[in-house]
Amino acid sequence: MTADPTLVVVGAGHVAASVARALRRRGFAGPVVLLGDEPVGPYQRPMLSKERLADGGDAGLWLLDPEWCAAHDVTLRTGSPVERISAGTAEVLLADGTSVPADLVVLATGGRPRRLPGVDGDRVHTIRTLADSDRLRERLAPGRRIGVLGGGFLGTEIAAAAVTRGAEAVLFDLDPVLLARALGSEIGSAVTALHRSRGVDLRLGRPVTGVHARPDGVDVLTGAGTETVDDLVVCIGIEPNTEVAVRSGLVVGNGVEVDAAGRTSIPTVFAAGDVAAHDHPRYGRVRVEHVDVAQQQAAAIAKTVAGTPAAFADPHWFWTDQFELNVQGLGLAAVRPGDEVVPRGDLAALDGTVFWLREGRLVAAASVERGEEISVARELIDLEVAVRAEQLADESVELDGLLELDGAGV
Ligand SMILES: Cc1cc2nc3c(=O)[nH]c(=O)nc-3n(C[C@H](O)[C@H](O)[C@H](O)COP(=O)(O)OP(=O)(O)OC[C@H]3O[C@@H](n4cnc5c(N)ncnc54)[C@H](O)[C@@H]3O)c2cc1C
């Protein structure tokens, strides 16, 4: 019997792949077992509404190479739903009645799409898995009218993929401006104009009051009448998969509650990714659904497990692709009413950044086609550099120069 502890990850997605790699990089010597309920190993979920949906390709899709796993004593078990963690007996119990020894566990069960009660059938879609994406792609074809319910990141990416593949897209959202809640009205308005100019039929600012799925189409009811589409994609957010956590006796609120190091209420069990509500040193308790956050949390847990306790204090970076545009955001969980909003560049022309300032310090930023400005924003936030709105707004001011000034210009 080995003296090294066995670490089991429950859920074989982004967190699992990152934990496995980070543990081996940090010299963790025990066996690592990844238990996933999907029929395949971890893959790039963001591609499901982008590249994979657009063309069905699999370049860059898979996150773990079987040869790497074999060479690094990482066991990946697909089609293996987990029932619960038994920390007392140091094992993980599977739905098929078997168990796996587990001295340490990382719970990473992700989330599942919210559904409309009673609305289902062949014409109604959600996207979370590879199979969901592949099934939807077949429907995004010329001559078909695709409805998208929800104008968040996922809904807008899917509407863009639909028209790019030659289908018609009609997008319904209660908000009058796409993505405004997440990215502010400046970028939201620019993205809304982009979608409209590319032919997405936007039905904004009105509630959907009913949805009736039939074998040959879906009726979407709004105050303005009934719209009939061939298929409807429901993009109204996700719910964290907390069932395993609840059955295992972990503290669960809006997700599995973890401290800044990813520890749950049971000392040998960690949680990360979409299922975890972490205690962020700056933002308080928050559950975030971004790949980079999942990966960074996984890396912090691996560091702690390997002997150097690490807290996750990252400002939550993410991106979305809207047609050919790249949009990125950082720190948006920190934005409060009353923060000063400072635009830079020409957002109407889809080239610029919005900054949020509080008491002379940057708290958040979002950009269109300016990823490099988000990189500088990260440092300005991390280092809590004093900045003025005029400096951020002035295109003649080099943003990285502000890092060196550190308050001199204030
Ligand atoms: C279509 C789509 C597009 C996205 N685009 C972006 C983007 O552009 N940018 C961005 O930052 N983020 C994006 N995201 C979000 C990102 O994919 C998630 O934040 C990330 O996948 C979270 O990783 P995770 O490991 O927590 O969960 P997942 O990657 O979802 O992995 C969880 C795994 O656990 C499995 N599981 C659940 N219950 C059990 C059980 N009981 N037993 C065993 N296995 C179980 C699940 O089936 C799943 O395979 C996107 C998500 C989707 C769905």
The ligand as an SDF file (V2000), in Angstrom:
LIG
                    3D

 53 58  0  0  0  0  0  0  0  0999 V2000
  -21.5890   26.5210  -24.0310 C   0  0  0  0  0  0  0  0  0  0  0  0
  -20.7270   27.1490  -22.9850 C   0  0  0  0  0  0  0  0  0  0  0  0
  -19.8920   28.2030  -23.3230 C   0  0  0  0  0  0  0  0  0  0  0  0
  -19.0820   28.7910  -22.3590 C   0  0  0  0  0  0  0  0  0  0  0  0
  -18.2700   29.8250  -22.7350 N   0  0  0  0  0  0  0  0  0  0  0  0
  -17.4600   30.4040  -21.8180 C   0  0  0  0  0  0  0  0  0  0  0  0
  -16.5960   31.4730  -22.1980 C   0  0  0  0  0  0  0  0  0  0  0  0
  -16.5790   31.9120  -23.3440 O   0  0  0  0  0  0  0  0  0  0  0  0
  -15.7970   32.0120  -21.2590 N   0  0  0  0  0  0  0  0  0  0  0  0
  -15.7830   31.5550  -19.9700 C   0  0  0  0  0  0  0  0  0  0  0  0
  -15.0200   32.0790  -19.1490 O   0  0  0  0  0  0  0  0  0  0  0  0
  -16.5910   30.5270  -19.5780 N   0  0  0  0  0  0  0  0  0  0  0  0
  -17.4290   29.9500  -20.4760 C   0  0  0  0  0  0  0  0  0  0  0  0
  -18.2570   28.9210  -20.1010 N   0  0  0  0  0  0  0  0  0  0  0  0
  -18.2690   28.4770  -18.6840 C   0  0  0  0  0  0  0  0  0  0  0  0
  -17.2290   27.3950  -18.4200 C   0  0  0  0  0  0  0  0  0  0  0  0
  -17.3330   26.3730  -19.3570 O   0  0  0  0  0  0  0  0  0  0  0  0
  -17.3890   26.8550  -17.0080 C   0  0  0  0  0  0  0  0  0  0  0  0
  -17.1260   27.9130  -16.1170 O   0  0  0  0  0  0  0  0  0  0  0  0
  -16.4370   25.6920  -16.7360 C   0  0  0  0  0  0  0  0  0  0  0  0
  -16.7610   24.5970  -17.5470 O   0  0  0  0  0  0  0  0  0  0  0  0
  -16.5130   25.2840  -15.2650 C   0  0  0  0  0  0  0  0  0  0  0  0
  -15.7130   24.1560  -15.0370 O   0  0  0  0  0  0  0  0  0  0  0  0
  -16.1410   23.0450  -13.9610 P   0  0  0  0  0  0  0  0  0  0  0  0
  -15.0560   22.0430  -13.9350 O   0  0  0  0  0  0  0  0  0  0  0  0
  -16.5870   23.7140  -12.7360 O   0  0  0  0  0  0  0  0  0  0  0  0
  -17.4650   22.3940  -14.5740 O   0  0  0  0  0  0  0  0  0  0  0  0
  -17.6380   21.4850  -15.9070 P   0  0  0  0  0  0  0  0  0  0  0  0
  -16.5930   21.8070  -16.9160 O   0  0  0  0  0  0  0  0  0  0  0  0
  -19.0620   21.6390  -16.2680 O   0  0  0  0  0  0  0  0  0  0  0  0
  -17.3960   20.0120  -15.3580 O   0  0  0  0  0  0  0  0  0  0  0  0
  -18.2420   19.4110  -14.4240 C   0  0  0  0  0  0  0  0  0  0  0  0
  -18.3810   17.9450  -14.7910 C   0  0  0  0  0  0  0  0  0  0  0  0
  -18.9240   17.2260  -13.6820 O   0  0  0  0  0  0  0  0  0  0  0  0
  -19.8590   16.2750  -14.1670 C   0  0  0  0  0  0  0  0  0  0  0  0
  -20.7290   15.8170  -13.0770 N   0  0  0  0  0  0  0  0  0  0  0  0
  -21.7980   16.4550  -12.5540 C   0  0  0  0  0  0  0  0  0  0  0  0
  -22.3450   15.6950  -11.5610 N   0  0  0  0  0  0  0  0  0  0  0  0
  -21.5940   14.5810  -11.4700 C   0  0  0  0  0  0  0  0  0  0  0  0
  -21.6410   13.4200  -10.6400 C   0  0  0  0  0  0  0  0  0  0  0  0
  -22.5640   13.2660   -9.6940 N   0  0  0  0  0  0  0  0  0  0  0  0
  -20.7090   12.4590  -10.8260 N   0  0  0  0  0  0  0  0  0  0  0  0
  -19.7360   12.5790  -11.7670 C   0  0  0  0  0  0  0  0  0  0  0  0
  -19.6610   13.6570  -12.5880 N   0  0  0  0  0  0  0  0  0  0  0  0
  -20.5610   14.6460  -12.4240 C   0  0  0  0  0  0  0  0  0  0  0  0
  -20.5440   17.0610  -15.2710 C   0  0  0  0  0  0  0  0  0  0  0  0
  -21.2860   16.2230  -16.1440 O   0  0  0  0  0  0  0  0  0  0  0  0
  -19.3270   17.6870  -15.9530 C   0  0  0  0  0  0  0  0  0  0  0  0
  -18.7610   16.8110  -16.8740 O   0  0  0  0  0  0  0  0  0  0  0  0
  -19.0960   28.3160  -21.0330 C   0  0  0  0  0  0  0  0  0  0  0  0
  -19.9550   27.2570  -20.6800 C   0  0  0  0  0  0  0  0  0  0  0  0
  -20.7600   26.6800  -21.6470 C   0  0  0  0  0  0  0  0  0  0  0  0
  -21.6850   25.5430  -21.2620 C   0  0  0  0  0  0  0  0  0  0  0  0
  1  2  1  0
  2  3  1  0
  2 52  2  0
  3  4  2  0
  4  5  1  0
  4 50  1  0
  5  6  2  0
  6  7  1  0
  6 13  1  0
  7  8  2  0
  7  9  1  0
  9 10  1  0
 10 11  2  0
 10 12  1  0
 12 13  2  0
 13 14  1  0
 14 15  1  0
 14 50  1  0
 15 16  1  0
 16 17  1  0
 16 18  1  0
 18 19  1  0
 18 20  1  0
 20 21  1  0
 20 22  1  0
 22 23  1  0
 23 24  1  0
 24 25  2  0
 24 26  1  0
 24 27  1  0
 27 28  1  0
 28 29  2  0
 28 30  1  0
 28 31  1  0
 31 32  1  0
 32 33  1  0
 33 34  1  0
 33 48  1  0
 34 35  1  0
 35 36  1  0
 35 46  1  0
 36 37  1  0
 36 45  1  0
 37 38  2  0
 38 39  1  0
 39 40  1  0
 39 45  2  0
 40 41  1  0
 40 42  2  0
 42 43  1  0
 43 44  2  0
 44 45  1  0
 46 47  1  0
 46 48  1  0
 48 49  1  0
 50 51  2  0
 51 52  1  0
 52 53  1  0
M  END
$$$$
